[in-house]
Amino acid sequence: MGSIPWRQSVRPNPQAIEPTPNLPDRKAEIIDATIRVIRRDGWGRATIRAIAGEMGLTTGVLWHYFADKGDILKAALRKALEPWRLSLKQALADPDPWQALEIMFLPEDGIMQSQFSHIWPNVVSEIRQEPELWALYRQEYGAIRDDIANLIARCQGRGFIDPRRNCKVEADRLCALVDGLMMAVVGEPDRFPPTHVREIVAYHFEQLGRVWPAAADLGS
């Protein structure tokens, strides 16, 4: 896919368009419409015209709520990662951090989902072409990994995970596993149905979890 035009070259006069009174609700509607377009047509086709058309609006209305197309795409990216942030917030407050970690990464449908799970490889590929979006992605995902590391550290403090393990490394391993599985599910859905994906993640947890291996097995 080609690069995403980052800013609209010509913008209408905002004074000529009557805004919708309820700003937060309309902004949320625009973000949701953007996500629907991306899920259906791909990130690269989430144009201002396509987003406005999804809502049955003229393109000019969108400028009352966002400074430019980049702001809309940033908001859509944040919304796509929101399930992870909310799940981690709940998990970090859970009195049983190990169970919270398992519930977060082992839902019944096989793998933790985001708004763009089924097109995630293409989304990441497109985002990499836009420096501001890529910086936002790295910032948001970095914060998610840090929270996962904190959750793993809580598990270590409660005796669920060997304290000799590096919690940041384990967080990166877990995120890399999930990212790879998302790509595998998209590329080979027959080989990676939800039940098999769940087995893979469960096996990782079995290796990570309650039975502490010998020091030699950890490379000590």
VEXDREN-2710 file (C-alpha; in Angstrom, 1 decimal):
% VEXDREN-2710
k/r/px/py/pz
1/MET/0.0/0.0/0.0
2/GLY/1.1/3.5/-0.6
3/SER/1.8/6.2/1.9
4/ILE/-1.1/7.9/3.6
5/PRO/-1.5/11.6/2.8
6/TRP/-1.0/13.1/6.3
7/ARG/-2.7/16.5/5.9
8/GLN/-5.6/17.7/3.8
9/SER/-4.2/20.2/1.3
10/VAL/-7.4/22.3/1.1
11/ARG/-9.7/22.9/4.0
12/PRO/-13.1/24.5/3.9
13/ASN/-13.8/27.7/5.8
14/PRO/-15.0/26.4/9.2
15/GLN/-17.2/29.5/9.7
16/ALA/-19.3/28.4/6.8
17/ILE/-20.3/25.1/8.4
18/GLU/-22.7/24.8/11.4
19/PRO/-21.2/22.5/14.0
20/THR/-23.1/19.8/15.9
21/PRO/-23.8/21.0/19.4
22/ASN/-22.6/17.9/21.3
23/LEU/-18.9/18.0/20.6
24/PRO/-17.7/14.8/22.5
25/ASP/-20.5/12.7/21.0
26/ARG/-19.8/13.8/17.5
27/LYS/-16.1/13.3/17.9
28/ALA/-16.7/9.8/19.1
29/GLU/-19.0/9.1/16.1
30/ILE/-16.2/10.3/13.7
31/ILE/-13.7/8.0/15.4
32/ASP/-16.0/5.0/15.2
33/ALA/-16.8/5.7/11.6
34/THR/-13.0/5.9/10.9
35/ILE/-12.5/2.5/12.5
36/ARG/-15.4/1.0/10.5
37/VAL/-13.8/2.3/7.3
38/ILE/-10.4/0.9/8.3
39/ARG/-11.7/-2.5/9.3
40/ARG/-13.7/-2.8/6.0
41/ASP/-11.4/-1.1/3.5
42/GLY/-8.0/-0.9/5.1
43/TRP/-6.0/1.8/6.7
44/GLY/-4.8/3.4/3.5
45/ARG/-8.4/4.0/2.3
46/ALA/-9.5/5.9/5.4
47/THR/-9.7/9.2/3.5
48/ILE/-11.6/12.2/4.7
49/ARG/-14.2/11.6/2.0
50/ALA/-14.6/8.0/2.9
51/ILE/-15.0/8.8/6.6
52/ALA/-17.6/11.6/5.9
53/GLY/-19.4/9.3/3.5
54/GLU/-19.6/6.6/6.2
55/MET/-21.4/9.1/8.4
56/GLY/-23.6/10.6/5.6
57/LEU/-21.9/14.0/6.1
58/THR/-20.0/16.4/4.0
59/THR/-16.2/16.5/4.5
60/GLY/-16.3/20.0/5.9
61/VAL/-18.2/19.0/9.0
62/LEU/-15.2/16.9/10.2
63/TRP/-13.0/20.0/10.5
64/HIS/-15.1/21.3/13.4
65/TYR/-14.0/18.4/15.5
66/PHE/-10.4/17.6/14.3
67/ALA/-7.6/19.8/13.1
68/ASP/-6.7/17.5/10.2
69/LYS/-6.8/13.9/9.0
70/GLY/-3.8/13.1/11.1
71/ASP/-5.7/13.9/14.3
72/ILE/-8.5/11.6/13.2
73/LEU/-6.2/8.7/12.5
74/LYS/-4.4/9.3/15.8
75/ALA/-7.7/9.1/17.7
76/ALA/-8.6/5.9/15.8
77/LEU/-5.3/4.4/16.7
78/ARG/-5.8/5.2/20.4
79/LYS/-9.3/3.7/20.3
80/ALA/-7.9/0.6/18.7
81/LEU/-5.5/0.1/21.6
82/GLU/-8.1/1.0/24.2
83/PRO/-9.1/-2.7/25.0
84/TRP/-5.5/-3.4/26.1
85/ARG/-5.3/-0.3/28.3
86/LEU/-8.6/-1.0/30.0
87/SER/-7.8/-4.7/30.5
88/LEU/-4.4/-3.8/32.0
89/LYS/-5.9/-1.2/34.3
90/GLN/-8.3/-3.8/35.7
91/ALA/-5.6/-6.4/35.9
92/LEU/-3.2/-4.2/37.8
93/ALA/-6.0/-3.6/40.4
94/ASP/-6.8/-7.3/40.7
95/PRO/-5.8/-8.9/44.0
96/ASP/-4.8/-12.1/42.1
97/PRO/-2.3/-10.8/39.4
98/TRP/-1.6/-14.2/37.9
99/GLN/-5.3/-14.9/37.3
100/ALA/-5.7/-11.4/35.9
101/LEU/-2.8/-12.0/33.5
102/GLU/-4.3/-15.3/32.4
103/ILE/-7.7/-13.8/31.8
104/MET/-6.3/-10.9/29.9
105/PHE/-4.2/-13.1/27.5
106/LEU/-6.4/-16.2/27.4
107/PRO/-10.0/-15.1/26.7
108/GLU/-12.4/-17.7/25.5
109/ASP/-12.1/-16.6/21.8
110/GLY/-8.4/-17.5/21.8
111/ILE/-6.4/-14.2/21.9
112/MET/-6.7/-10.7/23.2
113/GLN/-8.4/-8.6/20.5
114/SER/-8.0/-5.0/19.3
115/GLN/-10.3/-3.1/17.0
116/PHE/-8.0/-4.0/14.0
117/SER/-6.9/-7.5/14.9
118/HIS/-7.8/-9.1/11.6
119/ILE/-5.9/-6.4/9.6
120/TRP/-3.2/-5.6/12.2
121/PRO/-0.2/-6.5/10.0
122/ASN/-1.4/-4.1/7.3
123/VAL/-2.2/-1.4/9.8
124/VAL/1.3/-1.5/11.4
125/SER/2.9/-1.5/7.9
126/GLU/0.9/1.7/7.0
127/ILE/1.6/3.4/10.3
128/ARG/5.3/2.9/9.9
129/GLN/5.2/5.2/6.8
130/GLU/4.0/8.2/8.9
131/PRO/6.4/9.4/11.5
132/GLU/3.9/11.1/13.8
133/LEU/1.6/8.0/13.8
134/TRP/4.5/5.7/14.3
135/ALA/5.8/7.7/17.2
136/LEU/2.3/7.6/18.7
137/TYR/2.1/3.9/18.2
138/ARG/5.4/3.3/19.8
139/GLN/4.5/5.5/22.8
140/GLU/1.1/3.8/23.3
141/TYR/2.4/0.3/22.8
142/GLY/5.4/1.1/25.0
143/ALA/3.1/2.1/27.8
144/ILE/1.2/-1.1/27.4
145/ARG/4.4/-3.2/27.6
146/ASP/5.5/-1.3/30.7
147/ASP/2.1/-2.1/32.4
148/ILE/2.5/-5.8/31.4
149/ALA/6.0/-5.7/33.0
150/ASN/4.5/-4.2/36.1
151/LEU/1.8/-6.9/36.2
152/ILE/4.5/-9.6/35.8
153/ALA/6.4/-8.0/38.6
154/ARG/3.3/-8.2/40.8
155/CYS/3.1/-11.9/40.0
156/GLN/6.7/-12.3/41.0
157/GLY/6.0/-10.6/44.3
158/ARG/3.2/-13.0/45.0
159/GLY/5.3/-16.1/44.1
160/PHE/3.6/-17.0/40.9
161/ILE/6.6/-16.3/38.6
162/ASP/10.2/-16.9/39.4
163/PRO/11.8/-13.7/40.7
164/ARG/14.9/-14.4/38.7
165/ARG/13.1/-13.7/35.5
166/ASN/13.5/-10.2/34.0
167/CYS/9.9/-8.8/34.0
168/LYS/10.6/-6.4/31.1
169/VAL/12.0/-9.2/29.0
170/GLU/9.1/-11.4/29.8
171/ALA/6.7/-8.6/28.9
172/ASP/8.4/-8.2/25.5
173/ARG/8.3/-11.9/25.0
174/LEU/4.6/-12.1/25.7
175/CYS/3.8/-9.1/23.4
176/ALA/6.0/-10.5/20.6
177/LEU/4.1/-13.8/20.9
178/VAL/0.7/-12.1/20.7
179/ASP/1.8/-9.9/17.8
180/GLY/3.1/-12.9/15.9
181/LEU/-0.1/-14.9/16.5
182/MET/-2.2/-12.0/15.2
183/MET/-0.1/-12.1/12.0
184/ALA/-0.5/-15.9/11.9
185/VAL/-4.2/-15.8/12.3
186/VAL/-4.5/-13.3/9.4
187/GLY/-2.2/-15.2/7.1
188/GLU/-3.2/-18.8/8.0
189/PRO/-6.6/-18.9/9.7
190/ASP/-7.0/-22.6/9.0
191/ARG/-3.8/-23.4/10.8
192/PHE/-4.4/-21.0/13.6
193/PRO/-8.0/-21.3/14.7
194/PRO/-8.9/-19.8/18.1
195/THR/-8.6/-23.1/20.0
196/HIS/-5.0/-23.6/18.7
197/VAL/-4.0/-20.0/19.4
198/ARG/-5.3/-20.4/22.9
199/GLU/-3.2/-23.6/23.3
200/ILE/-0.1/-21.8/22.2
201/VAL/-0.6/-18.9/24.7
202/ALA/-1.5/-21.4/27.4
203/TYR/1.8/-23.3/26.8
204/HIS/3.7/-20.0/27.1
205/PHE/2.0/-19.3/30.4
206/GLU/2.8/-22.9/31.6
207/GLN/6.5/-22.2/30.9
208/LEU/6.3/-18.8/32.5
209/GLY/4.3/-19.6/35.5
210/ARG/4.0/-21.3/38.8
211/VAL/6.6/-24.1/38.5
212/TRP/10.1/-22.5/38.9
213/PRO/12.7/-24.0/36.6
214/ALA/16.2/-24.7/37.7
215/ALA/18.6/-21.8/37.5
216/ALA/20.4/-23.4/34.6
217/ASP/17.2/-23.4/32.5
218/LEU/17.1/-19.6/32.9
219/GLY/20.6/-19.1/31.6
220/SER/21.9/-18.2/35.0
END
